[in-house]
Amino acid sequence: MEFKRTMRQWQASFFAGLALLTPAVISIALLVWLFGTVSNITDTLLFFLPKEWVHRDRSDGPIWWYWSLVSLVMALVVVSLMGQIARYYLGKKLFRLIDELLLRVPLLNKIYSTIKQVNDAFTSTKKSSFKQVVMVEYPRDGVYSVGFVTSEGCEEFTQKTGVKTLSVFVPTTPNPTSGFLVLVPEAKVVKLDMSIADGIKFIVSLGSIAPDPRSPAMEPPAATGK
């Protein structure tokens, strides 16, 4: 009897410790994986240094971790400089020219244009970006999916269906960069008060992080007296 009680206490302590340590262990593991993945790309920035300086075993081994850190900092500086240059007229012209050249390369243009459109959808503040978080009955009636309004319909769709439709992107979870585009009658779209950022968090977290209904973005406007 005493043994069973001890085992239950140990089991409870084990799962409590596991619940506490799992987020930290996963976060550190992801950080190490991300650093290793990014460093495989950024390490090429050290091409001007002798290999025996940056690699172990007299240039035959892997790169030293501190040199990978240096290359990562260099990459951050280069990206920041590119962003600064892109703010000026000549920089805008240069990047527009590079953009046009990439879109003219066969096969590469398909990949580049797709990635660019997805990136614009998540980061742009233009009309092509997500407009509002909504719920739609998808993939069947009675089952709701969270999606983002990307366009307020097309004249041809309205003419062919006889109703105004909204273009809604229904992302997959936990990777919101892929999903399905569905055309839904506006009357069947349930508009939500949560922000775009909260909607993405909800999808990425598998629905475990829901926006606080008491947050300013979701509170109804205060009544104003005459």
Z-matrix of the N, CA and C atoms (Angstrom, degrees):
N
C 1 1.464
C 2 1.528 1 110.71
N 3 1.323 2 114.62 1 -45.52
C 4 1.458 3 119.52 2 177.79
C 5 1.525 4 110.87 3 -63.16
N 6 1.334 5 116.02 4 -37.22
C 7 1.469 6 120.31 5 179.50
C 8 1.528 7 110.99 6 -64.06
N 9 1.335 8 117.76 7 -42.72
C 10 1.460 9 121.44 8 179.72
C 11 1.519 10 110.98 9 -64.15
N 12 1.358 11 116.69 10 -40.39
C 13 1.459 12 119.88 11 178.70
C 14 1.525 13 110.73 12 -63.94
N 15 1.341 14 115.30 13 -41.42
C 16 1.468 15 119.68 14 178.46
C 17 1.528 16 111.04 15 -63.23
N 18 1.327 17 117.01 16 -41.67
C 19 1.457 18 121.15 17 179.79
C 20 1.524 19 111.21 18 -65.23
N 21 1.338 20 117.18 19 -39.44
C 22 1.463 21 120.03 20 178.30
C 23 1.526 22 110.77 21 -65.19
N 24 1.343 23 115.97 22 -40.99
C 25 1.461 24 119.04 23 178.04
C 26 1.524 25 111.22 24 -65.19
N 27 1.337 26 115.31 25 -40.86
C 28 1.467 27 118.83 26 178.46
C 29 1.521 28 110.60 27 -64.76
N 30 1.341 29 117.33 28 -41.15
C 31 1.457 30 121.30 29 179.38
C 32 1.522 31 111.01 30 -63.42
N 33 1.329 32 116.83 31 -42.96
C 34 1.461 33 120.58 32 178.72
C 35 1.524 34 110.96 33 -63.78
N 36 1.344 35 116.17 34 -41.62
C 37 1.463 36 120.06 35 178.79
C 38 1.529 37 110.94 36 -66.02
N 39 1.329 38 115.96 37 -39.04
C 40 1.463 39 120.03 38 -179.21
C 41 1.524 40 110.87 39 -62.59
N 42 1.322 41 117.26 40 -48.19
C 43 1.464 42 120.30 41 -178.05
C 44 1.527 43 111.44 42 -69.54
N 45 1.331 44 116.75 43 -32.15
C 46 1.465 45 119.59 44 175.81
C 47 1.527 46 110.26 45 -65.64
N 48 1.349 47 116.55 46 -44.67
C 49 1.459 48 120.16 47 177.08
C 50 1.514 49 112.18 48 -65.45
N 51 1.350 50 116.20 49 -37.80
C 52 1.463 51 120.03 50 178.39
C 53 1.524 52 111.02 51 -63.11
N 54 1.345 53 116.35 52 -41.37
C 55 1.465 54 120.30 53 179.36
C 56 1.526 55 111.44 54 -64.63
N 57 1.342 56 116.05 55 -32.78
C 58 1.463 57 119.69 56 179.97
C 59 1.525 58 112.21 57 -76.85
N 60 1.342 59 116.70 58 -38.94
C 61 1.466 60 120.66 59 -173.61
C 62 1.525 61 113.95 60 -86.19
N 63 1.335 62 117.71 61 -27.58
C 64 1.464 63 120.43 62 -174.79
C 65 1.531 64 113.11 63 -56.62
N 66 1.350 65 120.27 64 -49.09
C 67 1.469 66 118.81 65 179.12
C 68 1.525 67 113.13 66 -58.19
N 69 1.359 68 116.15 67 -40.85
C 70 1.458 69 119.23 68 -178.98
C 71 1.528 70 111.31 69 -67.91
N 72 1.346 71 116.96 70 -43.24
C 73 1.462 72 120.48 71 -179.37
C 74 1.524 73 110.81 72 -64.37
N 75 1.329 74 116.88 73 -43.78
C 76 1.467 75 120.47 74 179.76
C 77 1.526 76 110.48 75 -65.10
N 78 1.335 77 116.91 76 -41.34
C 79 1.466 78 120.49 77 179.64
C 80 1.525 79 111.01 78 -62.30
N 81 1.330 80 117.02 79 -44.66
C 82 1.464 81 120.60 80 179.59
C 83 1.522 82 110.53 81 -65.79
N 84 1.355 83 116.82 82 -42.07
C 85 1.463 84 120.43 83 179.34
C 86 1.522 85 111.15 84 -62.45
N 87 1.337 86 116.93 85 -41.12
C 88 1.467 87 120.28 86 178.42
C 89 1.522 88 111.02 87 -66.43
N 90 1.338 89 116.14 88 -38.20
C 91 1.459 90 119.87 89 178.93
C 92 1.526 91 110.92 90 -64.83
N 93 1.340 92 116.71 91 -42.93
C 94 1.463 93 120.64 92 178.36
C 95 1.527 94 110.26 93 -64.61
N 96 1.327 95 116.67 94 -42.77
C 97 1.475 96 120.37 95 178.90
C 98 1.525 97 110.73 96 -63.76
N 99 1.336 98 116.79 97 -42.82
C 100 1.456 99 120.45 98 -179.87
C 101 1.522 100 110.97 99 -64.54
N 102 1.343 101 115.85 100 -41.86
C 103 1.460 102 119.34 101 179.06
C 104 1.528 103 110.68 102 -62.73
N 105 1.338 104 116.61 103 -42.39
C 106 1.453 105 119.98 104 179.15
C 107 1.510 106 112.52 105 -65.84
N 108 1.341 107 116.54 106 -39.85
C 109 1.463 108 120.51 107 -179.84
C 110 1.521 109 111.59 108 -67.33
N 111 1.336 110 115.55 109 -46.21
C 112 1.464 111 119.90 110 -179.54
C 113 1.520 112 111.01 111 -66.66
N 114 1.341 113 116.69 112 -38.71
C 115 1.469 114 119.58 113 -177.94
C 116 1.522 115 111.64 114 -65.68
N 117 1.337 116 118.11 115 -27.79
C 118 1.462 117 119.82 116 176.64
C 119 1.519 118 111.45 117 -62.32
N 120 1.335 119 115.78 118 -26.46
C 121 1.470 120 120.58 119 178.43
C 122 1.520 121 110.86 120 -90.78
N 123 1.339 122 116.02 121 -46.61
C 124 1.462 123 119.58 122 -174.43
C 125 1.525 124 113.08 123 -73.66
N 126 1.342 125 118.06 124 -20.29
C 127 1.466 126 119.85 125 -179.48
C 128 1.524 127 112.12 126 -60.74
N 129 1.328 128 117.02 127 -23.00
C 130 1.471 129 119.93 128 179.39
C 131 1.526 130 111.77 129 -66.93
N 132 1.322 131 117.45 130 -16.68
C 133 1.465 132 120.01 131 178.16
C 134 1.524 133 112.06 132 -68.80
N 135 1.331 134 116.60 133 -14.50
C 136 1.472 135 120.60 134 -179.91
C 137 1.527 136 111.85 135 -94.61
N 138 1.327 137 116.28 136 24.08
C 139 1.474 138 120.00 137 -176.78
C 140 1.527 139 112.69 138 -62.02
N 141 1.330 140 117.47 139 -24.19
C 142 1.454 141 121.39 140 -175.76
C 143 1.532 142 112.87 141 -81.64
N 144 1.338 143 116.83 142 -6.59
C 145 1.470 144 120.34 143 179.87
C 146 1.525 145 110.64 144 -98.12
N 147 1.320 146 118.53 145 145.61
C 148 1.475 147 120.90 146 176.99
C 149 1.524 148 111.16 147 -59.81
N 150 1.326 149 117.34 148 139.62
C 151 1.460 150 121.63 149 -177.11
C 152 1.519 151 112.22 150 -62.00
N 153 1.325 152 116.70 151 -32.54
C 154 1.459 153 117.95 152 -178.77
C 155 1.528 154 112.16 153 -68.71
N 156 1.325 155 117.04 154 -16.40
C 157 1.457 156 120.40 155 176.04
C 158 1.531 157 111.70 156 -78.20
N 159 1.314 158 115.82 157 -42.61
C 160 1.465 159 120.01 158 -169.31
C 161 1.530 160 113.72 159 -100.26
N 162 1.343 161 117.51 160 -15.35
C 163 1.462 162 120.39 161 -178.32
C 164 1.526 163 111.68 162 -109.40
N 165 1.312 164 115.27 163 151.99
C 166 1.456 165 120.35 164 176.26
C 167 1.526 166 110.50 165 -77.56
N 168 1.310 167 115.34 166 168.41
C 169 1.469 168 122.33 167 176.08
C 170 1.520 169 112.42 168 52.54
N 171 1.319 170 114.96 169 45.46
C 172 1.472 171 121.35 170 176.37
C 173 1.526 172 112.07 171 56.34
N 174 1.315 173 115.35 172 51.29
C 175 1.469 174 125.19 173 174.14
C 176 1.520 175 114.07 174 80.30
N 177 1.341 176 119.30 175 -3.57
C 178 1.464 177 120.71 176 -179.92
C 179 1.525 178 112.50 177 -92.82
N 180 1.325 179 117.83 178 -18.85
C 181 1.461 180 121.19 179 -176.88
C 182 1.515 181 112.13 180 -94.27
N 183 1.318 182 116.40 181 -175.78
C 184 1.473 183 120.56 182 178.51
C 185 1.524 184 111.12 183 -68.79
N 186 1.300 185 114.53 184 165.33
C 187 1.459 186 120.04 185 -177.96
C 188 1.533 187 109.43 186 -73.07
N 189 1.334 188 115.44 187 146.88
C 190 1.462 189 120.05 188 176.14
C 191 1.526 190 109.52 189 -66.18
N 192 1.340 191 116.59 190 143.72
C 193 1.459 192 120.37 191 -174.34
C 194 1.527 193 112.23 192 -62.49
N 195 1.331 194 117.19 193 -34.22
C 196 1.462 195 118.90 194 -177.43
C 197 1.522 196 111.41 195 -71.30
N 198 1.357 197 116.54 196 -27.84
C 199 1.461 198 118.23 197 174.41
C 200 1.529 199 110.50 198 -72.53
N 201 1.330 200 116.63 199 -33.64
C 202 1.469 201 119.72 200 174.40
C 203 1.518 202 110.60 201 -62.69
N 204 1.336 203 115.47 202 -37.58
C 205 1.466 204 119.88 203 177.78
C 206 1.522 205 110.35 204 -65.81
N 207 1.335 206 116.44 205 -40.74
C 208 1.468 207 120.62 206 178.21
C 209 1.533 208 110.11 207 -62.15
N 210 1.337 209 116.60 208 -43.44
C 211 1.466 210 119.99 209 -179.82
C 212 1.523 211 111.65 210 -65.65
N 213 1.337 212 116.65 211 -34.40
C 214 1.462 213 120.40 212 177.69
C 215 1.521 214 110.79 213 -65.90
N 216 1.334 215 116.75 214 -42.26
C 217 1.462 216 120.60 215 177.07
C 218 1.524 217 109.94 216 -63.42
N 219 1.327 218 116.84 217 -40.46
C 220 1.466 219 120.38 218 177.19
C 221 1.524 220 111.12 219 -61.05
N 222 1.351 221 116.17 220 -40.37
C 223 1.466 222 120.16 221 179.13
C 224 1.520 223 110.88 222 -63.51
N 225 1.342 224 116.54 223 -41.08
C 226 1.462 225 120.16 224 178.25
C 227 1.522 226 111.13 225 -62.95
N 228 1.329 227 116.52 226 -39.48
C 229 1.461 228 120.72 227 178.66
C 230 1.528 229 110.26 228 -66.02
N 231 1.334 230 116.76 229 -42.78
C 232 1.467 231 120.93 230 -179.58
C 233 1.527 232 110.46 231 -63.45
N 234 1.324 233 116.73 232 -44.53
C 235 1.473 234 120.52 233 179.28
C 236 1.529 235 110.51 234 -62.18
N 237 1.334 236 116.67 235 -41.59
C 238 1.464 237 120.41 236 178.97
C 239 1.521 238 110.91 237 -64.07
N 240 1.337 239 116.80 238 -40.17
C 241 1.462 240 120.68 239 178.08
C 242 1.534 241 111.03 240 -64.87
N 243 1.348 242 116.35 241 -40.20
C 244 1.463 243 119.90 242 177.59
C 245 1.529 244 110.79 243 -62.28
N 246 1.325 245 116.00 244 -40.91
C 247 1.455 246 119.93 245 178.01
C 248 1.514 247 112.09 246 -65.19
N 249 1.336 248 116.09 247 -37.29
C 250 1.459 249 120.20 248 178.44
C 251 1.524 250 110.62 249 -67.92
N 252 1.332 251 116.98 250 -43.03
C 253 1.467 252 121.15 251 179.57
C 254 1.527 253 111.00 252 -63.52
N 255 1.354 254 115.69 253 -37.83
C 256 1.471 255 120.17 254 -177.08
C 257 1.523 256 112.61 255 -66.84
N 258 1.319 257 117.61 256 -11.44
C 259 1.465 258 120.32 257 -179.46
C 260 1.523 259 111.90 258 -81.31
N 261 1.329 260 117.09 259 -14.72
C 262 1.453 261 120.98 260 -177.57
C 263 1.530 262 110.86 261 -101.80
N 264 1.325 263 115.52 262 164.44
C 265 1.467 264 121.39 263 -173.67
C 266 1.521 265 112.27 264 -59.22
N 267 1.345 266 117.43 265 -50.11
C 268 1.464 267 120.39 266 -178.32
C 269 1.524 268 111.07 267 -64.71
N 270 1.333 269 116.58 268 -36.94
C 271 1.455 270 120.04 269 178.01
C 272 1.521 271 111.70 270 -64.95
N 273 1.334 272 116.63 271 -42.07
C 274 1.463 273 120.53 272 177.57
C 275 1.525 274 110.80 273 -61.32
N 276 1.337 275 115.98 274 -42.05
C 277 1.460 276 120.21 275 178.84
C 278 1.527 277 110.77 276 -63.42
N 279 1.332 278 116.50 277 -42.30
C 280 1.458 279 121.08 278 -178.34
C 281 1.527 280 111.06 279 -63.71
N 282 1.322 281 117.12 280 -48.07
C 283 1.468 282 120.36 281 -178.44
C 284 1.528 283 111.44 282 -69.54
N 285 1.329 284 116.54 283 -30.35
C 286 1.464 285 119.05 284 175.66
C 287 1.521 286 110.32 285 -67.23
N 288 1.341 287 116.27 286 -37.66
C 289 1.456 288 120.45 287 177.49
C 290 1.523 289 110.97 288 -66.00
N 291 1.338 290 117.01 289 -43.20
C 292 1.468 291 120.84 290 177.53
C 293 1.528 292 110.16 291 -61.99
N 294 1.322 293 115.57 292 -40.57
C 295 1.461 294 121.10 293 179.28
C 296 1.531 295 110.52 294 -60.73
N 297 1.325 296 116.85 295 -44.93
C 298 1.467 297 121.09 296 -179.81
C 299 1.518 298 111.25 297 -66.09
N 300 1.329 299 116.97 298 -37.83
C 301 1.468 300 120.34 299 179.55
C 302 1.530 301 111.08 300 -65.31
N 303 1.336 302 116.52 301 -42.77
C 304 1.463 303 120.04 302 179.56
C 305 1.525 304 111.53 303 -65.50
N 306 1.326 305 116.76 304 -32.76
C 307 1.453 306 120.37 305 -179.70
C 308 1.526 307 112.63 306 -76.62
N 309 1.329 308 117.13 307 -9.01
C 310 1.464 309 120.59 308 178.50
C 311 1.521 310 112.83 309 -98.59
N 312 1.326 311 116.88 310 -7.79
C 313 1.465 312 120.16 311 -179.91
C 314 1.528 313 108.93 312 -82.37
N 315 1.329 314 118.33 313 122.15
C 316 1.467 315 120.10 314 180.00
C 317 1.531 316 111.97 315 -57.17
N 318 1.305 317 116.10 316 144.30
C 319 1.458 318 125.76 317 -179.09
C 320 1.523 319 111.86 318 70.75
N 321 1.345 320 116.56 319 -51.48
C 322 1.458 321 119.31 320 178.68
C 323 1.520 322 110.77 321 -61.86
N 324 1.345 323 117.10 322 -35.06
C 325 1.457 324 119.72 323 -177.99
C 326 1.525 325 112.09 324 -64.17
N 327 1.347 326 117.93 325 -32.02
C 328 1.464 327 120.78 326 178.81
C 329 1.528 328 110.24 327 -67.60
N 330 1.324 329 115.52 328 -45.56
C 331 1.461 330 120.23 329 -179.65
C 332 1.525 331 110.55 330 -66.58
N 333 1.325 332 116.01 331 -46.25
C 334 1.463 333 120.90 332 -176.99
C 335 1.523 334 111.73 333 -63.82
N 336 1.328 335 116.86 334 -44.75
C 337 1.466 336 119.80 335 -177.91
C 338 1.529 337 111.33 336 -65.76
N 339 1.337 338 117.00 337 -36.94
C 340 1.466 339 120.17 338 178.86
C 341 1.520 340 110.97 339 -65.43
N 342 1.341 341 116.22 340 -48.51
C 343 1.465 342 120.41 341 179.87
C 344 1.523 343 110.51 342 -62.66
N 345 1.319 344 116.54 343 -39.36
C 346 1.462 345 120.95 344 -179.20
C 347 1.527 346 111.17 345 -64.86
N 348 1.334 347 116.91 346 -41.77
C 349 1.456 348 120.26 347 179.65
C 350 1.522 349 111.60 348 -65.41
N 351 1.340 350 115.97 349 -41.97
C 352 1.466 351 119.26 350 178.11
C 353 1.520 352 110.46 351 -64.42
N 354 1.324 353 116.66 352 -42.75
C 355 1.461 354 120.67 353 179.11
C 356 1.524 355 111.13 354 -62.48
N 357 1.337 356 116.77 355 -42.63
C 358 1.460 357 120.41 356 178.79
C 359 1.521 358 111.49 357 -63.51
N 360 1.330 359 115.62 358 -36.19
C 361 1.467 360 119.23 359 -178.97
C 362 1.518 361 111.64 360 -64.11
N 363 1.349 362 116.65 361 -34.72
C 364 1.462 363 120.24 362 -176.52
C 365 1.518 364 113.28 363 -90.93
N 366 1.326 365 117.97 364 -20.97
C 367 1.462 366 119.36 365 -173.54
C 368 1.513 367 114.18 366 -118.92
N 369 1.311 368 117.48 367 -20.84
C 370 1.452 369 120.05 368 -174.17
C 371 1.520 370 111.15 369 -77.59
N 372 1.335 371 115.19 370 151.85
C 373 1.465 372 121.16 371 173.98
C 374 1.519 373 110.18 372 -106.46
N 375 1.318 374 116.88 373 10.43
C 376 1.452 375 121.06 374 -179.42
C 377 1.523 376 109.65 375 -79.92
N 378 1.323 377 116.29 376 -179.58
C 379 1.453 378 121.49 377 -177.98
C 380 1.512 379 112.62 378 -66.67
N 381 1.343 380 117.20 379 -21.31
C 382 1.458 381 119.93 380 -178.46
C 383 1.526 382 112.52 381 -77.95
N 384 1.346 383 117.15 382 -8.17
C 385 1.460 384 119.74 383 -178.10
C 386 1.524 385 110.42 384 -83.36
N 387 1.343 386 115.54 385 175.41
C 388 1.452 387 120.15 386 179.44
C 389 1.526 388 109.94 387 -62.82
N 390 1.327 389 115.98 388 136.83
C 391 1.459 390 119.91 389 -176.14
C 392 1.525 391 112.19 390 -100.09
N 393 1.338 392 116.53 391 -42.06
C 394 1.459 393 119.49 392 -175.31
C 395 1.521 394 110.12 393 -157.93
N 396 1.342 395 114.68 394 151.23
C 397 1.458 396 120.38 395 175.74
C 398 1.528 397 108.10 396 -86.83
N 399 1.316 398 116.69 397 133.59
C 400 1.458 399 121.03 398 -177.51
C 401 1.522 400 110.18 399 -138.50
N 402 1.335 401 115.37 400 169.39
C 403 1.458 402 122.12 401 169.60
C 404 1.527 403 108.11 402 -117.66
N 405 1.313 404 115.99 403 136.63
C 406 1.458 405 121.33 404 177.00
C 407 1.525 406 108.64 405 -132.21
N 408 1.313 407 115.98 406 152.22
C 409 1.462 408 120.70 407 177.65
C 410 1.519 409 108.80 408 -78.49
N 411 1.315 410 114.96 409 96.67
C 412 1.468 411 122.43 410 -176.58
C 413 1.526 412 107.98 411 -153.00
N 414 1.325 413 119.53 412 134.77
C 415 1.469 414 129.39 413 12.01
C 416 1.518 415 114.72 414 -88.39
N 417 1.346 416 118.99 415 0.84
C 418 1.469 417 120.42 416 176.63
C 419 1.517 418 108.50 417 -151.36
N 420 1.303 419 116.22 418 165.94
C 421 1.464 420 120.83 419 179.50
C 422 1.522 421 110.54 420 -61.02
N 423 1.323 422 115.04 421 139.34
C 424 1.455 423 120.58 422 179.76
C 425 1.504 424 114.53 423 90.47
N 426 1.336 425 116.97 424 -11.41
C 427 1.467 426 122.12 425 177.60
C 428 1.523 427 107.50 426 -116.25
N 429 1.329 428 116.68 427 122.44
C 430 1.465 429 120.70 428 -175.88
C 431 1.526 430 111.38 429 -101.51
N 432 1.318 431 114.93 430 142.28
C 433 1.467 432 122.42 431 174.24
C 434 1.521 433 108.78 432 -123.16
N 435 1.326 434 115.07 433 147.30
C 436 1.469 435 120.59 434 176.65
C 437 1.521 436 108.69 435 -85.55
N 438 1.308 437 116.26 436 133.09
C 439 1.463 438 120.56 437 -179.60
C 440 1.517 439 111.01 438 -143.54
N 441 1.331 440 115.34 439 -178.65
C 442 1.459 441 121.92 440 -178.63
C 443 1.528 442 108.87 441 -127.98
N 444 1.319 443 116.33 442 130.47
C 445 1.453 444 120.41 443 175.69
C 446 1.525 445 108.33 444 -72.41
N 447 1.330 446 116.86 445 123.29
C 448 1.457 447 120.93 446 -179.95
C 449 1.520 448 112.32 447 -106.66
N 450 1.321 449 116.37 448 -22.11
C 451 1.458 450 120.30 449 -179.19
C 452 1.523 451 108.95 450 -157.44
N 453 1.321 452 115.34 451 144.98
C 454 1.461 453 119.89 452 -178.93
C 455 1.525 454 110.97 453 -90.98
N 456 1.322 455 114.10 454 49.42
C 457 1.454 456 119.75 455 172.30
C 458 1.510 457 113.98 456 84.89
N 459 1.320 458 113.42 457 173.31
C 460 1.461 459 122.56 458 -178.93
C 461 1.522 460 107.66 459 -132.13
N 462 1.315 461 116.35 460 142.96
C 463 1.461 462 120.96 461 -177.17
C 464 1.523 463 111.67 462 -59.33
N 465 1.335 464 116.53 463 -38.61
C 466 1.462 465 119.95 464 179.83
C 467 1.525 466 111.20 465 -64.70
N 468 1.346 467 116.70 466 -41.55
C 469 1.463 468 119.92 467 179.08
C 470 1.528 469 110.45 468 -61.94
N 471 1.336 470 115.98 469 -40.97
C 472 1.463 471 120.36 470 -179.50
C 473 1.522 472 110.64 471 -64.69
N 474 1.321 473 116.27 472 -40.90
C 475 1.462 474 120.31 473 -179.75
C 476 1.524 475 111.53 474 -66.48
N 477 1.333 476 116.66 475 -40.84
C 478 1.461 477 120.28 476 -176.26
C 479 1.532 478 112.55 477 -75.55
N 480 1.336 479 117.90 478 -33.46
C 481 1.465 480 120.51 479 -176.62
C 482 1.521 481 112.98 480 -98.13
N 483 1.323 482 116.48 481 -22.06
C 484 1.457 483 119.83 482 -178.09
C 485 1.510 484 114.29 483 82.86
N 486 1.338 485 117.64 484 0.24
C 487 1.466 486 121.83 485 177.76
C 488 1.521 487 108.97 486 -133.08
N 489 1.337 488 115.52 487 154.02
C 490 1.457 489 119.87 488 177.47
C 491 1.525 490 109.29 489 -76.43
N 492 1.321 491 116.03 490 127.71
C 493 1.461 492 120.52 491 -179.47
C 494 1.521 493 110.90 492 -113.83
N 495 1.321 494 114.94 493 155.47
C 496 1.459 495 121.90 494 174.88
C 497 1.517 496 108.86 495 -115.00
N 498 1.314 497 116.16 496 140.55
C 499 1.465 498 120.81 497 174.37
C 500 1.518 499 107.67 498 -84.36
N 501 1.319 500 116.61 499 119.81
C 502 1.467 501 122.04 500 -176.45
C 503 1.522 502 108.77 501 -122.92
N 504 1.323 503 115.71 502 126.16
C 505 1.460 504 121.99 503 175.53
C 506 1.524 505 108.16 504 -93.29
N 507 1.323 506 115.97 505 118.23
C 508 1.466 507 121.86 506 178.07
C 509 1.524 508 107.90 507 -102.96
N 510 1.330 509 118.83 508 102.85
C 511 1.466 510 121.27 509 -176.11
C 512 1.521 511 112.58 510 -77.64
N 513 1.328 512 114.92 511 158.40
C 514 1.458 513 120.31 512 172.99
C 515 1.527 514 108.66 513 -85.90
N 516 1.299 515 116.52 514 163.54
C 517 1.455 516 121.37 515 179.60
C 518 1.535 517 109.41 516 -124.15
N 519 1.314 518 119.43 517 139.87
C 520 1.469 519 128.33 518 6.78
C 521 1.528 520 113.72 519 -90.68
N 522 1.342 521 118.08 520 6.93
C 523 1.459 522 121.33 521 -178.69
C 524 1.521 523 109.34 522 -101.51
N 525 1.326 524 118.66 523 99.28
C 526 1.464 525 120.64 524 -174.82
C 527 1.520 526 114.14 525 -79.37
N 528 1.335 527 118.54 526 1.18
C 529 1.459 528 119.93 527 -179.81
C 530 1.524 529 112.36 528 -82.34
N 531 1.324 530 117.31 529 -7.86
C 532 1.461 531 120.73 530 174.24
C 533 1.522 532 108.35 531 -121.72
N 534 1.317 533 116.46 532 157.25
C 535 1.446 534 119.00 533 -178.23
C 536 1.510 535 111.51 534 169.54
N 537 1.323 536 115.54 535 -154.13
C 538 1.457 537 121.46 536 -175.44
C 539 1.531 538 109.60 537 -132.30
N 540 1.317 539 115.16 538 142.16
C 541 1.455 540 121.06 539 174.87
C 542 1.519 541 107.92 540 -99.91
N 543 1.326 542 116.31 541 121.20
C 544 1.464 543 120.77 542 179.85
C 545 1.525 544 109.00 543 -123.68
N 546 1.328 545 115.56 544 143.77
C 547 1.457 546 122.50 545 176.73
C 548 1.520 547 107.39 546 -102.24
N 549 1.330 548 116.54 547 115.99
C 550 1.461 549 121.85 548 -172.40
C 551 1.525 550 109.42 549 -120.82
N 552 1.331 551 117.92 550 134.64
C 553 1.467 552 119.22 551 173.52
C 554 1.522 553 110.61 552 -55.81
N 555 1.322 554 116.16 553 135.83
C 556 1.466 555 120.30 554 -175.34
C 557 1.524 556 111.79 555 -56.26
N 558 1.334 557 117.34 556 -33.93
C 559 1.462 558 120.72 557 -178.29
C 560 1.523 559 112.03 558 -66.64
N 561 1.341 560 117.96 559 -21.32
C 562 1.459 561 121.40 560 -177.98
C 563 1.529 562 112.86 561 -99.16
N 564 1.321 563 116.71 562 3.58
C 565 1.463 564 120.96 563 178.91
C 566 1.524 565 109.15 564 -92.84
N 567 1.323 566 116.00 565 125.74
C 568 1.470 567 121.33 566 177.92
C 569 1.526 568 107.82 567 -96.68
N 570 1.316 569 116.70 568 110.29
C 571 1.460 570 121.07 569 -177.64
C 572 1.523 571 110.15 570 -82.55
N 573 1.330 572 115.68 571 136.02
C 574 1.464 573 122.05 572 -178.68
C 575 1.523 574 110.74 573 -106.52
N 576 1.334 575 115.35 574 160.16
C 577 1.463 576 120.54 575 -178.71
C 578 1.523 577 112.91 576 -91.22
N 579 1.339 578 117.55 577 -11.08
C 580 1.464 579 119.47 578 -177.31
C 581 1.522 580 111.15 579 -67.81
N 582 1.319 581 116.07 580 153.61
C 583 1.462 582 120.94 581 179.40
C 584 1.529 583 110.63 582 -76.36
N 585 1.340 584 115.85 583 167.31
C 586 1.462 585 120.54 584 177.86
C 587 1.521 586 110.37 585 -60.51
N 588 1.336 587 116.73 586 -42.00
C 589 1.470 588 120.81 587 -179.96
C 590 1.522 589 110.94 588 -61.95
N 591 1.341 590 116.88 589 -41.98
C 592 1.462 591 120.31 590 178.97
C 593 1.525 592 110.90 591 -66.16
N 594 1.334 593 116.37 592 -36.49
C 595 1.460 594 119.83 593 177.79
C 596 1.517 595 112.20 594 -63.98
N 597 1.326 596 116.55 595 -41.88
C 598 1.468 597 120.62 596 178.49
C 599 1.527 598 110.33 597 -66.70
N 600 1.344 599 117.46 598 -41.36
C 601 1.465 600 120.48 599 177.19
C 602 1.524 601 110.90 600 -60.15
N 603 1.330 602 116.04 601 -41.04
C 604 1.457 603 120.85 602 -179.54
C 605 1.524 604 110.86 603 -61.39
N 606 1.321 605 116.85 604 -40.10
C 607 1.465 606 121.46 605 -178.35
C 608 1.521 607 110.90 606 -74.21
N 609 1.329 608 116.95 607 -46.03
C 610 1.462 609 120.81 608 -178.12
C 611 1.522 610 111.20 609 -63.64
N 612 1.332 611 117.27 610 -34.44
C 613 1.474 612 121.55 611 -177.58
C 614 1.529 613 112.82 612 -85.49
N 615 1.332 614 116.84 613 11.16
C 616 1.475 615 121.84 614 -178.69
C 617 1.523 616 111.69 615 62.09
N 618 1.330 617 115.53 616 28.53
C 619 1.452 618 120.06 617 177.85
C 620 1.512 619 114.88 618 85.10
N 621 1.322 620 117.45 619 3.22
C 622 1.465 621 120.09 620 -176.99
C 623 1.519 622 112.60 621 -82.51
N 624 1.339 623 117.99 622 -19.59
C 625 1.457 624 121.62 623 178.82
C 626 1.516 625 108.29 624 -110.73
N 627 1.316 626 115.90 625 95.77
C 628 1.461 627 121.24 626 178.80
C 629 1.517 628 109.16 627 -98.10
N 630 1.324 629 117.82 628 144.38
C 631 1.465 630 119.33 629 179.80
C 632 1.513 631 111.69 630 -64.09
N 633 1.317 632 116.13 631 147.58
C 634 1.458 633 122.20 632 179.64
C 635 1.531 634 108.81 633 -72.23
N 636 1.346 635 118.64 634 120.83
C 637 1.467 636 119.58 635 179.92
C 638 1.520 637 113.47 636 -63.46
N 639 1.338 638 116.49 637 -13.62
C 640 1.461 639 119.77 638 178.59
C 641 1.517 640 112.76 639 -91.37
N 642 1.358 641 116.92 640 0.20
C 643 1.459 642 119.80 641 -179.02
C 644 1.521 643 109.69 642 -69.04
N 645 1.347 644 118.16 643 153.00
C 646 1.462 645 121.46 644 -177.44
C 647 1.520 646 113.03 645 -56.40
N 648 1.353 647 117.59 646 -34.29
C 649 1.462 648 120.48 647 -176.33
C 650 1.524 649 111.82 648 -68.40
N 651 1.347 650 117.63 649 -21.72
C 652 1.457 651 120.60 650 -175.08
C 653 1.518 652 113.04 651 -109.65
N 654 1.325 653 117.23 652 -4.99
C 655 1.451 654 119.52 653 179.11
C 656 1.512 655 110.10 654 -79.39
N 657 1.351 656 118.00 655 139.36
C 658 1.454 657 119.89 656 177.32
C 659 1.510 658 110.59 657 -65.71
N 660 1.331 659 118.12 658 150.82
C 661 1.459 660 120.25 659 179.41
C 662 1.517 661 111.98 660 -62.03
N 663 1.311 662 114.45 661 141.08
C 664 1.470 663 119.57 662 -178.58
C 665 1.521 664 109.92 663 -67.99
N 666 1.309 665 115.04 664 142.30
C 667 1.464 666 119.87 665 178.52
C 668 1.512 667 109.40 666 -70.00
N 669 1.300 668 115.77 667 139.24
C 670 1.461 669 120.83 668 -179.55
C 671 1.517 670 109.24 669 -110.65
N 672 1.281 671 115.47 670 135.35
C 673 1.458 672 119.82 671 179.44
C 674 1.514 673 111.29 672 -80.88
N 675 1.311 674 114.39 673 156.85
C 676 1.465 675 119.65 674 179.63
C 677 1.495 676 109.52 675 -77.59
